[in-house]
Amino acid sequence: MKSKLKEQFITDAKGHKRAVVIDIDSYYDLMEDVADLRVVAERKNNPKYSSTHFILKLKKNGIL
């Protein structure tokens, strides 16, 4: 389940944000999103098939 991002900022003496602290559940959710985006980027240039073509291929191979 995706948690709501809860962050705290660490600031320098002038009040400029220099770092952020997030709860562990939000961290894991973000890392999962990053991993998903990496897979999408890696598959960007893969051939595209219609769902009809995909279903026909599954039927031809006896999967459906």
PDB file of N, CA, C, O and CB in Angstrom:
ATOM      1  N   MET A   1       0.840  -1.181   0.000  1.00  0.00           N
ATOM      2  CA  MET A   1       0.000   0.000   0.000  1.00  0.00           C
ATOM      3  C   MET A   1       0.881   1.239   0.000  1.00  0.00           C
ATOM      4  O   MET A   1       1.834   1.333   0.774  1.00  0.00           O
ATOM      5  CB  MET A   1      -0.953   0.001   1.212  1.00  0.00           C
ATOM      6  N   LYS A   2       0.568   2.166  -0.849  1.00  0.00           N
ATOM      7  CA  LYS A   2       1.344   3.396  -0.940  1.00  0.00           C
ATOM      8  C   LYS A   2       1.068   4.273   0.274  1.00  0.00           C
ATOM      9  O   LYS A   2      -0.084   4.537   0.621  1.00  0.00           O
ATOM     10  CB  LYS A   2       1.017   4.155  -2.243  1.00  0.00           C
ATOM     11  N   SER A   3       2.150   4.720   0.914  1.00  0.00           N
ATOM     12  CA  SER A   3       1.993   5.615   2.058  1.00  0.00           C
ATOM     13  C   SER A   3       2.039   7.061   1.583  1.00  0.00           C
ATOM     14  O   SER A   3       2.606   7.368   0.534  1.00  0.00           O
ATOM     15  CB  SER A   3       3.091   5.354   3.121  1.00  0.00           C
ATOM     16  N   LYS A   4       1.443   7.929   2.359  1.00  0.00           N
ATOM     17  CA  LYS A   4       1.503   9.358   2.043  1.00  0.00           C
ATOM     18  C   LYS A   4       2.890   9.856   2.428  1.00  0.00           C
ATOM     19  O   LYS A   4       3.378   9.576   3.523  1.00  0.00           O
ATOM     20  CB  LYS A   4       0.375  10.170   2.794  1.00  0.00           C
ATOM     21  N   LEU A   5       3.517  10.592   1.525  1.00  0.00           N
ATOM     22  CA  LEU A   5       4.865  11.083   1.762  1.00  0.00           C
ATOM     23  C   LEU A   5       4.869  12.053   2.937  1.00  0.00           C
ATOM     24  O   LEU A   5       4.153  13.054   2.953  1.00  0.00           O
ATOM     25  CB  LEU A   5       5.426  11.760   0.501  1.00  0.00           C
ATOM     26  N   LYS A   6       5.700  11.719   3.917  1.00  0.00           N
ATOM     27  CA  LYS A   6       5.853  12.580   5.095  1.00  0.00           C
ATOM     28  C   LYS A   6       7.323  12.949   5.156  1.00  0.00           C
ATOM     29  O   LYS A   6       8.170  12.097   5.424  1.00  0.00           O
ATOM     30  CB  LYS A   6       5.367  11.867   6.436  1.00  0.00           C
ATOM     31  N   GLU A   7       7.627  14.202   4.911  1.00  0.00           N
ATOM     32  CA  GLU A   7       9.023  14.598   4.862  1.00  0.00           C
ATOM     33  C   GLU A   7       9.339  15.665   5.900  1.00  0.00           C
ATOM     34  O   GLU A   7       8.473  16.428   6.328  1.00  0.00           O
ATOM     35  CB  GLU A   7       9.376  15.100   3.476  1.00  0.00           C
ATOM     36  N   GLN A   8      10.604  15.691   6.289  1.00  0.00           N
ATOM     37  CA  GLN A   8      11.143  16.742   7.149  1.00  0.00           C
ATOM     38  C   GLN A   8      12.381  17.270   6.447  1.00  0.00           C
ATOM     39  O   GLN A   8      13.149  16.510   5.858  1.00  0.00           O
ATOM     40  CB  GLN A   8      11.473  16.213   8.610  1.00  0.00           C
ATOM     41  N   PHE A   9      12.564  18.570   6.517  1.00  0.00           N
ATOM     42  CA  PHE A   9      13.706  19.169   5.854  1.00  0.00           C
ATOM     43  C   PHE A   9      14.776  19.561   6.866  1.00  0.00           C
ATOM     44  O   PHE A   9      14.471  20.018   7.968  1.00  0.00           O
ATOM     45  CB  PHE A   9      13.272  20.385   5.042  1.00  0.00           C
ATOM     46  N   ILE A  10      16.017  19.376   6.480  1.00  0.00           N
ATOM     47  CA  ILE A  10      17.147  19.830   7.264  1.00  0.00           C
ATOM     48  C   ILE A  10      17.652  21.098   6.579  1.00  0.00           C
ATOM     49  O   ILE A  10      17.933  21.103   5.381  1.00  0.00           O
ATOM     50  CB  ILE A  10      18.278  18.719   7.378  1.00  0.00           C
ATOM     51  N   THR A  11      17.758  22.156   7.350  1.00  0.00           N
ATOM     52  CA  THR A  11      18.149  23.438   6.785  1.00  0.00           C
ATOM     53  C   THR A  11      19.493  23.894   7.342  1.00  0.00           C
ATOM     54  O   THR A  11      19.920  23.469   8.416  1.00  0.00           O
ATOM     55  CB  THR A  11      17.078  24.489   7.063  1.00  0.00           C
ATOM     56  N   ASP A  12      20.137  24.759   6.595  1.00  0.00           N
ATOM     57  CA  ASP A  12      21.386  25.342   7.078  1.00  0.00           C
ATOM     58  C   ASP A  12      21.077  26.561   7.954  1.00  0.00           C
ATOM     59  O   ASP A  12      19.914  26.863   8.222  1.00  0.00           O
ATOM     60  CB  ASP A  12      22.308  25.738   5.886  1.00  0.00           C
ATOM     61  N   ALA A  13      22.111  27.245   8.389  1.00  0.00           N
ATOM     62  CA  ALA A  13      21.950  28.391   9.288  1.00  0.00           C
ATOM     63  C   ALA A  13      21.132  29.520   8.663  1.00  0.00           C
ATOM     64  O   ALA A  13      20.536  30.325   9.378  1.00  0.00           O
ATOM     65  CB  ALA A  13      23.310  28.919   9.695  1.00  0.00           C
ATOM     66  N   LYS A  14      21.103  29.579   7.336  1.00  0.00           N
ATOM     67  CA  LYS A  14      20.343  30.628   6.637  1.00  0.00           C
ATOM     68  C   LYS A  14      18.911  30.193   6.301  1.00  0.00           C
ATOM     69  O   LYS A  14      18.144  30.954   5.711  1.00  0.00           O
ATOM     70  CB  LYS A  14      21.068  31.026   5.353  1.00  0.00           C
ATOM     71  N   GLY A  15      18.566  28.971   6.682  1.00  0.00           N
ATOM     72  CA  GLY A  15      17.217  28.479   6.418  1.00  0.00           C
ATOM     73  C   GLY A  15      17.030  27.822   5.067  1.00  0.00           C
ATOM     74  O   GLY A  15      15.904  27.493   4.696  1.00  0.00           O
ATOM     75  N   HIS A  16      18.122  27.618   4.312  1.00  0.00           N
ATOM     76  CA  HIS A  16      18.031  26.944   3.010  1.00  0.00           C
ATOM     77  C   HIS A  16      17.931  25.434   3.224  1.00  0.00           C
ATOM     78  O   HIS A  16      18.670  24.863   4.026  1.00  0.00           O
ATOM     79  CB  HIS A  16      19.263  27.290   2.115  1.00  0.00           C
ATOM     80  N   LYS A  17      17.026  24.806   2.512  1.00  0.00           N
ATOM     81  CA  LYS A  17      16.872  23.352   2.608  1.00  0.00           C
ATOM     82  C   LYS A  17      18.114  22.679   2.040  1.00  0.00           C
ATOM     83  O   LYS A  17      18.536  22.980   0.923  1.00  0.00           O
ATOM     84  CB  LYS A  17      15.595  22.873   1.857  1.00  0.00           C
ATOM     85  N   ARG A  18      18.691  21.775   2.804  1.00  0.00           N
ATOM     86  CA  ARG A  18      19.906  21.082   2.380  1.00  0.00           C
ATOM     87  C   ARG A  18      19.741  19.565   2.319  1.00  0.00           C
ATOM     88  O   ARG A  18      20.518  18.887   1.647  1.00  0.00           O
ATOM     89  CB  ARG A  18      21.036  21.424   3.311  1.00  0.00           C
ATOM     90  N   ALA A  19      18.757  19.036   3.000  1.00  0.00           N
ATOM     91  CA  ALA A  19      18.529  17.592   2.996  1.00  0.00           C
ATOM     92  C   ALA A  19      17.070  17.337   3.363  1.00  0.00           C
ATOM     93  O   ALA A  19      16.366  18.220   3.855  1.00  0.00           O
ATOM     94  CB  ALA A  19      19.498  16.857   3.990  1.00  0.00           C
ATOM     95  N   VAL A  20      16.645  16.122   3.113  1.00  0.00           N
ATOM     96  CA  VAL A  20      15.271  15.747   3.456  1.00  0.00           C
ATOM     97  C   VAL A  20      15.295  14.391   4.150  1.00  0.00           C
ATOM     98  O   VAL A  20      16.100  13.523   3.815  1.00  0.00           O
ATOM     99  CB  VAL A  20      14.357  15.707   2.185  1.00  0.00           C
ATOM    100  N   VAL A  21      14.419  14.226   5.103  1.00  0.00           N
ATOM    101  CA  VAL A  21      14.247  12.962   5.812  1.00  0.00           C
ATOM    102  C   VAL A  21      12.817  12.515   5.550  1.00  0.00           C
ATOM    103  O   VAL A  21      11.875  13.285   5.742  1.00  0.00           O
ATOM    104  CB  VAL A  21      14.544  13.103   7.364  1.00  0.00           C
ATOM    105  N   ILE A  22      12.652  11.258   5.105  1.00  0.00           N
ATOM    106  CA  ILE A  22      11.315  10.708   4.882  1.00  0.00           C
ATOM    107  C   ILE A  22      11.165   9.436   5.692  1.00  0.00           C
ATOM    108  O   ILE A  22      12.154   8.794   6.044  1.00  0.00           O
ATOM    109  CB  ILE A  22      11.062  10.432   3.374  1.00  0.00           C
ATOM    110  N   ASP A  23       9.923   9.074   5.987  1.00  0.00           N
ATOM    111  CA  ASP A  23       9.696   7.841   6.738  1.00  0.00           C
ATOM    112  C   ASP A  23      10.038   6.634   5.856  1.00  0.00           C
ATOM    113  O   ASP A  23      10.037   6.722   4.628  1.00  0.00           O
ATOM    114  CB  ASP A  23       8.221   7.760   7.236  1.00  0.00           C
ATOM    115  N   ILE A  24      10.324   5.532   6.500  1.00  0.00           N
ATOM    116  CA  ILE A  24      10.831   4.345   5.792  1.00  0.00           C
ATOM    117  C   ILE A  24       9.819   3.799   4.782  1.00  0.00           C
ATOM    118  O   ILE A  24      10.216   3.329   3.715  1.00  0.00           O
ATOM    119  CB  ILE A  24      11.192   3.251   6.798  1.00  0.00           C
ATOM    120  N   ASP A  25       8.523   3.850   5.093  1.00  0.00           N
ATOM    121  CA  ASP A  25       7.518   3.349   4.151  1.00  0.00           C
ATOM    122  C   ASP A  25       7.500   4.189   2.880  1.00  0.00           C
ATOM    123  O   ASP A  25       7.385   3.652   1.778  1.00  0.00           O
ATOM    124  CB  ASP A  25       6.126   3.345   4.800  1.00  0.00           C
ATOM    125  N   SER A  26       7.612   5.502   3.034  1.00  0.00           N
ATOM    126  CA  SER A  26       7.666   6.377   1.863  1.00  0.00           C
ATOM    127  C   SER A  26       8.919   6.112   1.045  1.00  0.00           C
ATOM    128  O   SER A  26       8.879   6.137  -0.185  1.00  0.00           O
ATOM    129  CB  SER A  26       7.618   7.847   2.288  1.00  0.00           C
ATOM    130  N   TYR A  27      10.024   5.861   1.721  1.00  0.00           N
ATOM    131  CA  TYR A  27      11.279   5.549   1.030  1.00  0.00           C
ATOM    132  C   TYR A  27      11.115   4.292   0.178  1.00  0.00           C
ATOM    133  O   TYR A  27      11.480   4.285  -0.997  1.00  0.00           O
ATOM    134  CB  TYR A  27      12.432   5.363   2.046  1.00  0.00           C
ATOM    135  N   TYR A  28      10.567   3.231   0.767  1.00  0.00           N
ATOM    136  CA  TYR A  28      10.388   1.988   0.012  1.00  0.00           C
ATOM    137  C   TYR A  28       9.421   2.174  -1.151  1.00  0.00           C
ATOM    138  O   TYR A  28       9.629   1.612  -2.226  1.00  0.00           O
ATOM    139  CB  TYR A  28       9.885   0.878   0.932  1.00  0.00           C
ATOM    140  N   ASP A  29       8.360   2.961  -0.942  1.00  0.00           N
ATOM    141  CA  ASP A  29       7.428   3.248  -2.037  1.00  0.00           C
ATOM    142  C   ASP A  29       8.133   3.983  -3.177  1.00  0.00           C
ATOM    143  O   ASP A  29       7.933   3.656  -4.347  1.00  0.00           O
ATOM    144  CB  ASP A  29       6.239   4.082  -1.527  1.00  0.00           C
ATOM    145  N   LEU A  30       8.951   4.968  -2.839  1.00  0.00           N
ATOM    146  CA  LEU A  30       9.696   5.711  -3.864  1.00  0.00           C
ATOM    147  C   LEU A  30      10.673   4.804  -4.608  1.00  0.00           C
ATOM    148  O   LEU A  30      10.801   4.903  -5.829  1.00  0.00           O
ATOM    149  CB  LEU A  30      10.455   6.884  -3.228  1.00  0.00           C
ATOM    150  N   MET A  31      11.360   3.928  -3.887  1.00  0.00           N
ATOM    151  CA  MET A  31      12.311   3.016  -4.534  1.00  0.00           C
ATOM    152  C   MET A  31      11.588   2.048  -5.474  1.00  0.00           C
ATOM    153  O   MET A  31      12.116   1.699  -6.530  1.00  0.00           O
ATOM    154  CB  MET A  31      13.108   2.227  -3.472  1.00  0.00           C
ATOM    155  N   GLU A  32      10.386   1.616  -5.094  1.00  0.00           N
ATOM    156  CA  GLU A  32       9.598   0.750  -5.966  1.00  0.00           C
ATOM    157  C   GLU A  32       9.207   1.501  -7.237  1.00  0.00           C
ATOM    158  O   GLU A  32       9.273   0.950  -8.335  1.00  0.00           O
ATOM    159  CB  GLU A  32       8.340   0.237  -5.233  1.00  0.00           C
ATOM    160  N   ASP A  33       8.799   2.763  -7.081  1.00  0.00           N
ATOM    161  CA  ASP A  33       8.453   3.584  -8.246  1.00  0.00           C
ATOM    162  C   ASP A  33       9.658   3.783  -9.159  1.00  0.00           C
ATOM    163  O   ASP A  33       9.522   3.719 -10.380  1.00  0.00           O
ATOM    164  CB  ASP A  33       7.908   4.946  -7.798  1.00  0.00           C
ATOM    165  N   VAL A  34      10.829   4.023  -8.586  1.00  0.00           N
ATOM    166  CA  VAL A  34      12.052   4.198  -9.374  1.00  0.00           C
ATOM    167  C   VAL A  34      12.360   2.915 -10.151  1.00  0.00           C
ATOM    168  O   VAL A  34      12.718   2.969 -11.328  1.00  0.00           O
ATOM    169  CB  VAL A  34      13.248   4.578  -8.457  1.00  0.00           C
ATOM    170  N   ALA A  35      12.219   1.766  -9.491  1.00  0.00           N
ATOM    171  CA  ALA A  35      12.473   0.485 -10.165  1.00  0.00           C
ATOM    172  C   ALA A  35      11.489   0.283 -11.320  1.00  0.00           C
ATOM    173  O   ALA A  35      11.880  -0.164 -12.398  1.00  0.00           O
ATOM    174  CB  ALA A  35      12.366  -0.692  -9.158  1.00  0.00           C
ATOM    175  N   ASP A  36      10.222   0.611 -11.098  1.00  0.00           N
ATOM    176  CA  ASP A  36       9.215   0.487 -12.165  1.00  0.00           C
ATOM    177  C   ASP A  36       9.548   1.394 -13.342  1.00  0.00           C
ATOM    178  O   ASP A  36       9.443   0.979 -14.496  1.00  0.00           O
ATOM    179  CB  ASP A  36       7.814   0.825 -11.626  1.00  0.00           C
ATOM    180  N   LEU A  37       9.950   2.628 -13.056  1.00  0.00           N
ATOM    181  CA  LEU A  37      10.309   3.558 -14.125  1.00  0.00           C
ATOM    182  C   LEU A  37      11.530   3.088 -14.902  1.00  0.00           C
ATOM    183  O   LEU A  37      11.615   3.295 -16.113  1.00  0.00           O
ATOM    184  CB  LEU A  37      10.566   4.938 -13.552  1.00  0.00           C
ATOM    185  N   ARG A  38      12.479   2.454 -14.209  1.00  0.00           N
ATOM    186  CA  ARG A  38      13.653   1.925 -14.897  1.00  0.00           C
ATOM    187  C   ARG A  38      13.241   0.842 -15.888  1.00  0.00           C
ATOM    188  O   ARG A  38      13.737   0.810 -17.014  1.00  0.00           O
ATOM    189  CB  ARG A  38      14.671   1.367 -13.884  1.00  0.00           C
ATOM    190  N   VAL A  39      12.338  -0.045 -15.478  1.00  0.00           N
ATOM    191  CA  VAL A  39      11.863  -1.110 -16.372  1.00  0.00           C
ATOM    192  C   VAL A  39      11.164  -0.505 -17.582  1.00  0.00           C
ATOM    193  O   VAL A  39      11.387  -0.944 -18.710  1.00  0.00           O
ATOM    194  CB  VAL A  39      10.905  -2.072 -15.622  1.00  0.00           C
ATOM    195  N   VAL A  40      10.318   0.501 -17.359  1.00  0.00           N
ATOM    196  CA  VAL A  40       9.631   1.167 -18.476  1.00  0.00           C
ATOM    197  C   VAL A  40      10.648   1.758 -19.445  1.00  0.00           C
ATOM    198  O   VAL A  40      10.517   1.602 -20.659  1.00  0.00           O
ATOM    199  CB  VAL A  40       8.681   2.276 -17.957  1.00  0.00           C
ATOM    200  N   ALA A  41      11.662   2.437 -18.908  1.00  0.00           N
ATOM    201  CA  ALA A  41      12.681   3.052 -19.766  1.00  0.00           C
ATOM    202  C   ALA A  41      13.455   1.996 -20.542  1.00  0.00           C
ATOM    203  O   ALA A  41      13.761   2.189 -21.719  1.00  0.00           O
ATOM    204  CB  ALA A  41      13.649   3.898 -18.928  1.00  0.00           C
ATOM    205  N   GLU A  42      13.771   0.880 -19.891  1.00  0.00           N
ATOM    206  CA  GLU A  42      14.517  -0.189 -20.572  1.00  0.00           C
ATOM    207  C   GLU A  42      13.706  -0.814 -21.697  1.00  0.00           C
ATOM    208  O   GLU A  42      14.272  -1.268 -22.692  1.00  0.00           O
ATOM    209  CB  GLU A  42      14.926  -1.269 -19.573  1.00  0.00           C
ATOM    210  N   ARG A  43      12.396  -0.842 -21.552  1.00  0.00           N
ATOM    211  CA  ARG A  43      11.527  -1.491 -22.537  1.00  0.00           C
ATOM    212  C   ARG A  43      10.958  -0.517 -23.563  1.00  0.00           C
ATOM    213  O   ARG A  43      10.143  -0.903 -24.400  1.00  0.00           O
ATOM    214  CB  ARG A  43      10.393  -2.192 -21.833  1.00  0.00           C
ATOM    215  N   LYS A  44      11.379   0.725 -23.503  1.00  0.00           N
ATOM    216  CA  LYS A  44      10.825   1.769 -24.370  1.00  0.00           C
ATOM    217  C   LYS A  44      10.895   1.406 -25.849  1.00  0.00           C
ATOM    218  O   LYS A  44       9.962   1.690 -26.602  1.00  0.00           O
ATOM    219  CB  LYS A  44      11.556   3.069 -24.137  1.00  0.00           C
ATOM    220  N   ASN A  45      11.976   0.792 -26.263  1.00  0.00           N
ATOM    221  CA  ASN A  45      12.170   0.494 -27.683  1.00  0.00           C
ATOM    222  C   ASN A  45      11.787  -0.935 -28.062  1.00  0.00           C
ATOM    223  O   ASN A  45      12.050  -1.366 -29.185  1.00  0.00           O
ATOM    224  CB  ASN A  45      13.605   0.737 -28.057  1.00  0.00           C
ATOM    225  N   ASN A  46      11.171  -1.674 -27.140  1.00  0.00           N
ATOM    226  CA  ASN A  46      10.712  -3.023 -27.473  1.00  0.00           C
ATOM    227  C   ASN A  46       9.595  -2.941 -28.505  1.00  0.00           C
ATOM    228  O   ASN A  46       8.885  -1.938 -28.570  1.00  0.00           O
ATOM    229  CB  ASN A  46      10.229  -3.775 -26.205  1.00  0.00           C
ATOM    230  N   PRO A  47       9.433  -3.989 -29.313  1.00  0.00           N
ATOM    231  CA  PRO A  47       8.340  -3.982 -30.295  1.00  0.00           C
ATOM    232  C   PRO A  47       6.989  -3.900 -29.587  1.00  0.00           C
ATOM    233  O   PRO A  47       6.815  -4.437 -28.494  1.00  0.00           O
ATOM    234  CB  PRO A  47       8.399  -5.247 -31.189  1.00  0.00           C
ATOM    235  N   LYS A  48       6.046  -3.227 -30.219  1.00  0.00           N
ATOM    236  CA  LYS A  48       4.697  -3.056 -29.671  1.00  0.00           C
ATOM    237  C   LYS A  48       3.745  -3.997 -30.404  1.00  0.00           C
ATOM    238  O   LYS A  48       3.809  -4.140 -31.625  1.00  0.00           O
ATOM    239  CB  LYS A  48       4.218  -1.569 -29.799  1.00  0.00           C
ATOM    240  N   TYR A  49       2.862  -4.634 -29.640  1.00  0.00           N
ATOM    241  CA  TYR A  49       1.873  -5.542 -30.214  1.00  0.00           C
ATOM    242  C   TYR A  49       0.496  -5.166 -29.694  1.00  0.00           C
ATOM    243  O   TYR A  49       0.349  -4.709 -28.560  1.00  0.00           O
ATOM    244  CB  TYR A  49       2.206  -7.022 -29.875  1.00  0.00           C
ATOM    245  N   SER A  50      -0.508  -5.364 -30.534  1.00  0.00           N
ATOM    246  CA  SER A  50      -1.884  -5.128 -30.091  1.00  0.00           C
ATOM    247  C   SER A  50      -2.300  -6.256 -29.155  1.00  0.00           C
ATOM    248  O   SER A  50      -1.709  -7.335 -29.173  1.00  0.00           O
ATOM    249  CB  SER A  50      -2.861  -5.027 -31.307  1.00  0.00           C
ATOM    250  N   SER A  51      -3.314  -6.004 -28.342  1.00  0.00           N
ATOM    251  CA  SER A  51      -3.805  -7.050 -27.439  1.00  0.00           C
ATOM    252  C   SER A  51      -4.345  -8.229 -28.241  1.00  0.00           C
ATOM    253  O   SER A  51      -4.219  -9.376 -27.812  1.00  0.00           O
ATOM    254  CB  SER A  51      -4.901  -6.494 -26.501  1.00  0.00           C
ATOM    255  N   THR A  52      -4.947  -7.961 -29.403  1.00  0.00           N
ATOM    256  CA  THR A  52      -5.458  -9.040 -30.258  1.00  0.00           C
ATOM    257  C   THR A  52      -4.312  -9.933 -30.719  1.00  0.00           C
ATOM    258  O   THR A  52      -4.424 -11.158 -30.678  1.00  0.00           O
ATOM    259  CB  THR A  52      -6.213  -8.462 -31.481  1.00  0.00           C
ATOM    260  N   HIS A  53      -3.219  -9.331 -31.152  1.00  0.00           N
ATOM    261  CA  HIS A  53      -2.052 -10.094 -31.586  1.00  0.00           C
ATOM    262  C   HIS A  53      -1.504 -10.922 -30.426  1.00  0.00           C
ATOM    263  O   HIS A  53      -1.141 -12.085 -30.604  1.00  0.00           O
ATOM    264  CB  HIS A  53      -0.960  -9.151 -32.140  1.00  0.00           C
ATOM    265  N   PHE A  54      -1.447 -10.326 -29.250  1.00  0.00           N
ATOM    266  CA  PHE A  54      -0.924 -11.013 -28.077  1.00  0.00           C
ATOM    267  C   PHE A  54      -1.790 -12.220 -27.708  1.00  0.00           C
ATOM    268  O   PHE A  54      -1.265 -13.295 -27.421  1.00  0.00           O
ATOM    269  CB  PHE A  54      -0.835 -10.046 -26.895  1.00  0.00           C
ATOM    270  N   ILE A  55      -3.098 -12.046 -27.716  1.00  0.00           N
ATOM    271  CA  ILE A  55      -4.013 -13.143 -27.385  1.00  0.00           C
ATOM    272  C   ILE A  55      -3.909 -14.257 -28.420  1.00  0.00           C
ATOM    273  O   ILE A  55      -3.904 -15.433 -28.059  1.00  0.00           O
ATOM    274  CB  ILE A  55      -5.465 -12.633 -27.298  1.00  0.00           C
ATOM    275  N   LEU A  56      -3.827 -13.901 -29.710  1.00  0.00           N
ATOM    276  CA  LEU A  56      -3.673 -14.920 -30.749  1.00  0.00           C
ATOM    277  C   LEU A  56      -2.376 -15.711 -30.549  1.00  0.00           C
ATOM    278  O   LEU A  56      -2.355 -16.928 -30.733  1.00  0.00           O
ATOM    279  CB  LEU A  56      -3.690 -14.268 -32.148  1.00  0.00           C
ATOM    280  N   LYS A  57      -1.318 -15.033 -30.179  1.00  0.00           N
ATOM    281  CA  LYS A  57      -0.042 -15.711 -29.938  1.00  0.00           C
ATOM    282  C   LYS A  57      -0.152 -16.662 -28.739  1.00  0.00           C
ATOM    283  O   LYS A  57       0.391 -17.767 -28.780  1.00  0.00           O
ATOM    284  CB  LYS A  57       1.082 -14.675 -29.698  1.00  0.00           C
ATOM    285  N   LEU A  58      -0.836 -16.252 -27.692  1.00  0.00           N
ATOM    286  CA  LEU A  58      -1.030 -17.118 -26.524  1.00  0.00           C
ATOM    287  C   LEU A  58      -1.844 -18.340 -26.905  1.00  0.00           C
ATOM    288  O   LEU A  58      -1.542 -19.450 -26.467  1.00  0.00           O
ATOM    289  CB  LEU A  58      -1.723 -16.352 -25.382  1.00  0.00           C
ATOM    290  N   LYS A  59      -2.883 -18.143 -27.724  1.00  0.00           N
ATOM    291  CA  LYS A  59      -3.706 -19.270 -28.152  1.00  0.00           C
ATOM    292  C   LYS A  59      -2.894 -20.215 -29.032  1.00  0.00           C
ATOM    293  O   LYS A  59      -3.005 -21.433 -28.897  1.00  0.00           O
ATOM    294  CB  LYS A  59      -4.954 -18.774 -28.906  1.00  0.00           C
ATOM    295  N   LYS A  60      -2.077 -19.663 -29.932  1.00  0.00           N
ATOM    296  CA  LYS A  60      -1.254 -20.487 -30.813  1.00  0.00           C
ATOM    297  C   LYS A  60      -0.272 -21.345 -30.026  1.00  0.00           C
ATOM    298  O   LYS A  60       0.017 -22.478 -30.409  1.00  0.00           O
ATOM    299  CB  LYS A  60      -0.498 -19.608 -31.798  1.00  0.00           C
ATOM    300  N   ASN A  61       0.235 -20.804 -28.930  1.00  0.00           N
ATOM    301  CA  ASN A  61       1.184 -21.544 -28.096  1.00  0.00           C
ATOM    302  C   ASN A  61       0.519 -22.401 -27.033  1.00  0.00           C
ATOM    303  O   ASN A  61       1.200 -22.981 -26.188  1.00  0.00           O
ATOM    304  CB  ASN A  61       2.125 -20.590 -27.437  1.00  0.00           C
ATOM    305  N   GLY A  62      -0.829 -22.487 -27.068  1.00  0.00           N
ATOM    306  CA  GLY A  62      -1.567 -23.352 -26.141  1.00  0.00           C
ATOM    307  C   GLY A  62      -1.643 -22.828 -24.728  1.00  0.00           C
ATOM    308  O   GLY A  62      -1.959 -23.579 -23.806  1.00  0.00           O
ATOM    309  N   ILE A  63      -1.361 -21.568 -24.542  1.00  0.00           N
ATOM    310  CA  ILE A  63      -1.408 -20.991 -23.191  1.00  0.00           C
ATOM    311  C   ILE A  63      -2.852 -20.612 -22.831  1.00  0.00           C
ATOM    312  O   ILE A  63      -3.258 -20.690 -21.672  1.00  0.00           O
ATOM    313  CB  ILE A  63      -0.475 -19.740 -23.093  1.00  0.00           C
ATOM    314  N   LEU A  64      -3.612 -20.203 -23.842  1.00  0.00           N
ATOM    315  CA  LEU A  64      -5.042 -19.889 -23.627  1.00  0.00           C
ATOM    316  C   LEU A  64      -5.906 -20.909 -24.316  1.00  0.00           C
ATOM    317  O   LEU A  64      -7.132 -20.822 -24.256  1.00  0.00           O
ATOM    318  CB  LEU A  64      -5.389 -18.475 -24.140  1.00  0.00           C
TER     319      LEU A  64
END
